[in-house]
Amino acid sequence: MRTMFGPLKATVAVALVATVLAWPAFLFAANSPVNGQSVATPEPVVGFWYIKLTAEGNVPGPPDGTIIDWGLQQFHSDGTEILNSGSGPKRFCLGVWAKGNGPSTYELNHFPLDFPDATTLHIMNLREKFSLSQNHNSMTGTFTVDVYDAGGKLLQHVAGDVEGHRLTIGSSVQDILPPTH
């Protein structure tokens, strides 16, 4: 009887060690991308976007329809965001986003740094409130941009509309061309 339990103990011990060693791999696989999608479904805003900010209702200020900025924007699942700006001397700027109060609504708090010349720094605060379309492939909403000097004095306030569309593996350069109006 004793000889029969020896191999059984060894088999159970090997199975237990294999299970313990495999558990981290199982956890990693459960949280790894599958066909480009996370197993845990992220917020629908997460992804790559083309956006355009258009002035609206600024008196005094830029006339309605003036393109304030446009570019390529990424929303990450950790609540951070990055914008590759297509206008002005600023290029990459960073922000944070959070889910809004309604379904498929979001808010963004974003801080571009602008250097209009070699010795001047403008600190900007871009805030957006937007909603995704039902299919989550386009967005519309509003924005404000406050421009401050390096000492924190407000220099300009601009408001308007934000719109965008999702970019995918099938997007082409035609989907990201600068706005014409």
C-alpha positions as CSV (number, residue, x, y, z in Angstrom):
1,M,0.0,0.0,0.0
2,R,2.8,2.3,0.9
3,T,4.4,2.0,-2.5
4,M,1.2,2.9,-4.3
5,F,0.9,6.3,-2.5
6,G,4.5,7.2,-3.3
7,P,3.9,7.7,-7.1
8,L,0.4,9.2,-6.3
9,K,2.0,11.8,-4.0
10,A,4.6,12.6,-6.7
11,T,1.9,13.0,-9.3
12,V,-0.2,15.3,-7.1
13,A,2.9,17.4,-6.2
14,V,3.8,17.8,-9.9
15,A,0.2,18.8,-10.8
16,L,0.1,21.3,-8.0
17,V,3.5,22.9,-9.0
18,A,2.4,23.0,-12.6
19,T,-0.9,24.8,-11.6
20,V,0.9,27.3,-9.4
21,L,3.4,28.0,-12.2
22,A,0.7,28.3,-14.9
23,W,-1.5,30.7,-12.9
24,P,0.4,33.9,-13.7
25,A,0.4,32.9,-17.4
26,F,-3.4,32.4,-17.2
27,L,-3.8,35.8,-15.6
28,F,-1.6,37.4,-18.3
29,A,-3.6,35.7,-21.1
30,A,-6.9,36.8,-19.6
31,N,-5.8,40.4,-19.8
32,S,-4.0,40.3,-23.1
33,P,-5.3,41.7,-26.4
34,V,-7.2,39.3,-28.5
35,N,-7.5,40.3,-32.2
36,G,-6.7,43.9,-31.2
37,Q,-9.4,44.0,-28.5
38,S,-8.8,43.8,-24.7
39,V,-10.7,40.9,-23.0
40,A,-12.0,43.5,-20.5
41,T,-14.0,45.9,-22.6
42,P,-12.6,49.4,-22.4
43,E,-14.7,52.6,-22.6
44,P,-15.8,53.2,-26.2
45,V,-13.8,56.4,-26.4
46,V,-10.5,54.5,-26.1
47,G,-8.7,54.5,-29.4
48,F,-7.4,56.7,-32.2
49,W,-9.3,59.8,-33.4
50,Y,-9.1,62.6,-35.9
51,I,-10.5,65.8,-34.3
52,K,-11.3,69.4,-35.3
53,L,-12.0,72.3,-33.0
54,T,-14.0,75.2,-34.6
55,A,-14.7,78.6,-33.0
56,E,-18.3,79.4,-32.3
57,G,-19.9,82.3,-30.4
58,N,-16.8,84.3,-29.5
59,V,-17.4,88.1,-29.4
60,P,-14.8,89.5,-29.4
61,G,-12.6,86.7,-30.7
62,P,-12.2,84.4,-33.7
63,P,-15.1,84.5,-36.1
64,D,-17.5,81.5,-36.1
65,G,-16.2,78.7,-38.3
66,T,-12.5,79.5,-37.6
67,I,-10.5,76.3,-37.2
68,I,-8.7,76.6,-33.8
69,D,-7.0,73.3,-34.0
70,W,-7.2,69.9,-35.5
71,G,-5.1,66.7,-35.2
72,L,-4.7,63.1,-34.2
73,Q,-5.9,62.2,-30.7
74,Q,-5.5,59.0,-28.7
75,F,-7.6,58.1,-25.6
76,H,-6.0,55.5,-23.5
77,S,-7.8,53.0,-21.1
78,D,-5.9,54.4,-18.1
79,G,-7.7,57.8,-18.5
80,T,-4.8,59.6,-20.2
81,E,-4.9,61.3,-23.6
82,I,-2.4,62.6,-26.2
83,L,-3.0,65.0,-29.1
84,N,-0.7,65.4,-32.1
85,S,-1.8,68.9,-33.0
86,G,-1.9,69.9,-36.7
87,S,-1.8,73.6,-36.2
88,G,0.5,76.1,-34.6
89,P,3.9,75.5,-33.1
90,K,2.7,73.1,-30.4
91,R,2.8,69.5,-31.6
92,F,2.3,66.9,-28.9
93,C,0.3,67.8,-25.8
94,L,-1.2,65.7,-23.0
95,G,-4.4,65.4,-21.0
96,V,-6.7,63.3,-18.9
97,W,-10.3,62.2,-19.6
98,A,-13.2,60.9,-17.6
99,K,-16.6,59.4,-18.3
100,G,-19.3,62.1,-18.2
101,N,-22.8,62.0,-16.7
102,G,-24.7,60.6,-19.6
103,P,-24.3,57.4,-21.8
104,S,-21.3,57.7,-24.1
105,T,-20.4,61.2,-22.8
106,Y,-16.9,62.2,-21.8
107,E,-14.9,65.2,-20.5
108,L,-11.3,66.1,-21.3
109,N,-8.8,68.3,-19.4
110,H,-5.8,69.0,-21.6
111,F,-2.7,71.2,-21.2
112,P,-0.9,72.3,-24.4
113,L,2.3,74.3,-24.0
114,D,2.7,76.9,-26.8
115,F,5.9,78.8,-27.7
116,P,4.8,81.7,-30.0
117,D,8.4,82.8,-30.2
118,A,11.8,81.9,-28.8
119,T,11.3,83.6,-25.5
120,T,7.5,83.3,-24.8
121,L,5.6,80.5,-23.1
122,H,1.8,80.3,-23.2
123,I,0.2,77.7,-21.1
124,M,-3.2,76.6,-22.4
125,N,-6.1,74.7,-20.9
126,L,-8.3,72.9,-23.3
127,R,-11.5,71.4,-21.9
128,E,-13.9,69.3,-24.0
129,K,-17.3,67.8,-23.3
130,F,-18.4,65.5,-26.0
131,S,-20.6,62.5,-26.8
132,L,-20.0,59.5,-29.0
133,S,-22.4,58.5,-31.8
134,Q,-24.4,55.4,-31.3
135,N,-21.9,53.3,-33.2
136,H,-19.0,54.9,-31.3
137,N,-17.2,56.0,-34.5
138,S,-17.8,59.8,-34.3
139,M,-17.9,62.4,-31.6
140,T,-19.5,65.9,-31.3
141,G,-19.4,68.4,-28.4
142,T,-18.0,71.7,-27.2
143,F,-14.7,73.0,-26.1
144,T,-13.1,75.9,-24.4
145,V,-9.4,77.0,-24.6
146,D,-8.0,79.4,-22.0
147,V,-4.5,80.8,-22.9
148,Y,-2.3,82.0,-20.0
149,D,1.1,83.7,-19.9
150,A,3.9,82.1,-17.9
151,G,2.7,83.9,-14.8
152,G,-0.8,82.6,-15.0
153,K,-2.5,85.7,-16.4
154,L,-5.5,84.9,-18.7
155,L,-4.7,86.2,-22.2
156,Q,-7.5,84.7,-24.2
157,H,-10.7,82.6,-23.9
158,V,-12.1,80.8,-27.0
159,A,-15.1,78.5,-27.2
160,G,-16.5,76.4,-29.9
161,D,-17.5,73.0,-31.2
162,V,-15.4,69.8,-31.3
163,E,-16.0,67.0,-33.8
164,G,-14.1,63.9,-34.7
165,H,-14.1,60.5,-36.2
166,R,-12.4,57.2,-35.2
167,L,-9.4,56.1,-37.2
168,T,-9.0,52.3,-37.8
169,I,-6.6,49.9,-39.4
170,G,-8.4,50.7,-42.7
171,S,-8.0,54.5,-42.5
172,S,-6.0,56.3,-45.1
173,V,-4.3,59.6,-45.4
174,Q,-7.6,61.0,-46.9
175,D,-9.1,60.5,-43.4
176,I,-6.6,62.8,-41.7
177,L,-6.1,65.7,-44.2
178,P,-6.1,69.2,-42.7
179,P,-9.5,70.8,-42.6
180,T,-10.2,73.1,-45.6
181,H,-12.6,75.5,-43.9
